[in-house]
Amino acid sequence: MRTSFKTFSARPATITQKWYLVDADGKTLGRLASEIAFRLRGKHKAIYTPHMDTGDYIVVINADKVRVTGRKATDKIYYRHSGYPGGIKSETFQQLMVKKPGRALEIAVKGMLPRGPLGRAMLRKLRVFAGTTHNHVAQKPEPLDIGGAVRHRSASLS
């Protein structure tokens, strides 16, 4: 008897989305953003389907304590444009963290998600808070440890 292998394609009824809580204190910006984007897309699930939103909700706390390596704090520049002639604005990572602490993480995650309506729907599931408190206690988010976002220094063997 011949077995039939069918490719699984998720349907809205089969998708379950959980809430996760991520503490960004001391984490590296890009490594943290990469893991968050991975989970917002749903690629960690067996039911991942590219054209469906299978990802989970991510609540990030302590976004004001996220780190960058090297001299990026003073050298990395974020640009935005008002849409008017001569309306380009720029600010460094340090200035952005003072003005809007969670915005740098949002920009980093947005750049790692697909462009278009599906990517915008995935980005809406990201909630970033500068302090330790958040307003999603009712959703009971599970703590999620993203260990790869912390840079470990190996012990020297001398």
VOVODREN-781126 format. One record per residue (C-alpha): residue number from 1; x, y, z. Coordinates in steps of 0.2 Angstrom, whole numbers, always signed. Layout:
residues N
@nr: NUM c1: X c2: Y c3: Z
...
END
This chain:
residues 158
@nr: 1 c1: +0 c2: +0 c3: +0
@nr: 2 c1: +7 c2: +17 c3: -5
@nr: 3 c1: +7 c2: +31 c3: +9
@nr: 4 c1: +2 c2: +48 c3: +4
@nr: 5 c1: +13 c2: +63 c3: +10
@nr: 6 c1: +4 c2: +79 c3: +10
@nr: 7 c1: +12 c2: +96 c3: +14
@nr: 8 c1: +4 c2: +104 c3: +29
@nr: 9 c1: -3 c2: +121 c3: +27
@nr: 10 c1: -10 c2: +130 c3: +42
@nr: 11 c1: -27 c2: +137 c3: +42
@nr: 12 c1: -34 c2: +151 c3: +54
@nr: 13 c1: -43 c2: +138 c3: +64
@nr: 14 c1: -27 c2: +128 c3: +68
@nr: 15 c1: -16 c2: +142 c3: +73
@nr: 16 c1: -14 c2: +146 c3: +92
@nr: 17 c1: -4 c2: +161 c3: +97
@nr: 18 c1: +4 c2: +162 c3: +115
@nr: 19 c1: +10 c2: +177 c3: +124
@nr: 20 c1: +28 c2: +178 c3: +129
@nr: 21 c1: +38 c2: +190 c3: +140
@nr: 22 c1: +56 c2: +195 c3: +136
@nr: 23 c1: +67 c2: +204 c3: +148
@nr: 24 c1: +79 c2: +215 c3: +137
@nr: 25 c1: +91 c2: +220 c3: +151
@nr: 26 c1: +109 c2: +218 c3: +146
@nr: 27 c1: +104 c2: +210 c3: +129
@nr: 28 c1: +113 c2: +214 c3: +113
@nr: 29 c1: +101 c2: +224 c3: +101
@nr: 30 c1: +103 c2: +214 c3: +85
@nr: 31 c1: +104 c2: +196 c3: +93
@nr: 32 c1: +88 c2: +200 c3: +103
@nr: 33 c1: +79 c2: +207 c3: +88
@nr: 34 c1: +83 c2: +192 c3: +77
@nr: 35 c1: +76 c2: +180 c3: +90
@nr: 36 c1: +60 c2: +191 c3: +92
@nr: 37 c1: +58 c2: +192 c3: +73
@nr: 38 c1: +60 c2: +173 c3: +72
@nr: 39 c1: +46 c2: +170 c3: +85
@nr: 40 c1: +34 c2: +184 c3: +78
@nr: 41 c1: +35 c2: +175 c3: +61
@nr: 42 c1: +31 c2: +158 c3: +69
@nr: 43 c1: +46 c2: +149 c3: +62
@nr: 44 c1: +49 c2: +140 c3: +79
@nr: 45 c1: +33 c2: +131 c3: +76
@nr: 46 c1: +30 c2: +115 c3: +67
@nr: 47 c1: +15 c2: +122 c3: +59
@nr: 48 c1: +24 c2: +137 c3: +51
@nr: 49 c1: +17 c2: +142 c3: +34
@nr: 50 c1: +25 c2: +157 c3: +25
@nr: 51 c1: +9 c2: +165 c3: +19
@nr: 52 c1: +0 c2: +164 c3: +37
@nr: 53 c1: +3 c2: +173 c3: +53
@nr: 54 c1: +8 c2: +159 c3: +64
@nr: 55 c1: +19 c2: +168 c3: +76
@nr: 56 c1: +16 c2: +172 c3: +94
@nr: 57 c1: +14 c2: +189 c3: +104
@nr: 58 c1: +30 c2: +196 c3: +112
@nr: 59 c1: +30 c2: +208 c3: +126
@nr: 60 c1: +47 c2: +216 c3: +129
@nr: 61 c1: +52 c2: +224 c3: +146
@nr: 62 c1: +67 c2: +234 c3: +150
@nr: 63 c1: +70 c2: +240 c3: +132
@nr: 64 c1: +79 c2: +255 c3: +139
@nr: 65 c1: +93 c2: +243 c3: +145
@nr: 66 c1: +97 c2: +235 c3: +128
@nr: 67 c1: +115 c2: +236 c3: +123
@nr: 68 c1: +125 c2: +238 c3: +107
@nr: 69 c1: +143 c2: +233 c3: +104
@nr: 70 c1: +158 c2: +243 c3: +99
@nr: 71 c1: +155 c2: +262 c3: +96
@nr: 72 c1: +138 c2: +260 c3: +89
@nr: 73 c1: +130 c2: +270 c3: +103
@nr: 74 c1: +138 c2: +286 c3: +96
@nr: 75 c1: +141 c2: +280 c3: +78
@nr: 76 c1: +125 c2: +272 c3: +73
@nr: 77 c1: +113 c2: +285 c3: +65
@nr: 78 c1: +94 c2: +283 c3: +63
@nr: 79 c1: +86 c2: +293 c3: +49
@nr: 80 c1: +68 c2: +297 c3: +46
@nr: 81 c1: +60 c2: +309 c3: +34
@nr: 82 c1: +45 c2: +320 c3: +36
@nr: 83 c1: +40 c2: +319 c3: +17
@nr: 84 c1: +44 c2: +338 c3: +14
@nr: 85 c1: +59 c2: +344 c3: +5
@nr: 86 c1: +74 c2: +345 c3: +16
@nr: 87 c1: +64 c2: +336 c3: +30
@nr: 88 c1: +77 c2: +323 c3: +34
@nr: 89 c1: +80 c2: +320 c3: +52
@nr: 90 c1: +94 c2: +310 c3: +60
@nr: 91 c1: +99 c2: +305 c3: +78
@nr: 92 c1: +112 c2: +293 c3: +85
@nr: 93 c1: +107 c2: +278 c3: +95
@nr: 94 c1: +111 c2: +287 c3: +112
@nr: 95 c1: +99 c2: +301 c3: +107
@nr: 96 c1: +86 c2: +289 c3: +102
@nr: 97 c1: +87 c2: +279 c3: +118
@nr: 98 c1: +85 c2: +295 c3: +128
@nr: 99 c1: +70 c2: +301 c3: +118
@nr: 100 c1: +61 c2: +285 c3: +114
@nr: 101 c1: +69 c2: +270 c3: +123
@nr: 102 c1: +60 c2: +256 c3: +114
@nr: 103 c1: +60 c2: +263 c3: +97
@nr: 104 c1: +78 c2: +256 c3: +92
@nr: 105 c1: +72 c2: +238 c3: +96
@nr: 106 c1: +56 c2: +241 c3: +86
@nr: 107 c1: +66 c2: +247 c3: +71
@nr: 108 c1: +78 c2: +232 c3: +72
@nr: 109 c1: +64 c2: +220 c3: +72
@nr: 110 c1: +54 c2: +228 c3: +58
@nr: 111 c1: +69 c2: +227 c3: +47
@nr: 112 c1: +69 c2: +208 c3: +50
@nr: 113 c1: +51 c2: +205 c3: +46
@nr: 114 c1: +43 c2: +203 c3: +28
@nr: 115 c1: +37 c2: +219 c3: +20
@nr: 116 c1: +19 c2: +221 c3: +16
@nr: 117 c1: +3 c2: +217 c3: +25
@nr: 118 c1: +8 c2: +201 c3: +33
@nr: 119 c1: +24 c2: +209 c3: +40
@nr: 120 c1: +14 c2: +223 c3: +47
@nr: 121 c1: +2 c2: +211 c3: +56
@nr: 122 c1: +17 c2: +202 c3: +63
@nr: 123 c1: +24 c2: +219 c3: +70
@nr: 124 c1: +8 c2: +223 c3: +78
@nr: 125 c1: +11 c2: +208 c3: +89
@nr: 126 c1: +26 c2: +216 c3: +97
@nr: 127 c1: +24 c2: +226 c3: +112
@nr: 128 c1: +39 c2: +236 c3: +119
@nr: 129 c1: +40 c2: +244 c3: +136
@nr: 130 c1: +55 c2: +254 c3: +143
@nr: 131 c1: +52 c2: +249 c3: +161
@nr: 132 c1: +49 c2: +233 c3: +171
@nr: 133 c1: +30 c2: +235 c3: +171
@nr: 134 c1: +18 c2: +232 c3: +156
@nr: 135 c1: +0 c2: +232 c3: +153
@nr: 136 c1: -3 c2: +214 c3: +147
@nr: 137 c1: -4 c2: +206 c3: +164
@nr: 138 c1: -21 c2: +199 c3: +159
@nr: 139 c1: -14 c2: +189 c3: +145
@nr: 140 c1: -2 c2: +180 c3: +157
@nr: 141 c1: +13 c2: +180 c3: +146
@nr: 142 c1: +26 c2: +166 c3: +149
@nr: 143 c1: +44 c2: +171 c3: +153
@nr: 144 c1: +55 c2: +168 c3: +138
@nr: 145 c1: +74 c2: +167 c3: +140
@nr: 146 c1: +83 c2: +172 c3: +125
@nr: 147 c1: +101 c2: +167 c3: +131
@nr: 148 c1: +110 c2: +170 c3: +114
@nr: 149 c1: +107 c2: +188 c3: +115
@nr: 150 c1: +120 c2: +190 c3: +129
@nr: 151 c1: +138 c2: +191 c3: +124
@nr: 152 c1: +148 c2: +178 c3: +134
@nr: 153 c1: +167 c2: +180 c3: +136
@nr: 154 c1: +176 c2: +164 c3: +136
@nr: 155 c1: +189 c2: +161 c3: +150
@nr: 156 c1: +207 c2: +163 c3: +145
@nr: 157 c1: +218 c2: +148 c3: +146
@nr: 158 c1: +234 c2: +156 c3: +152
END
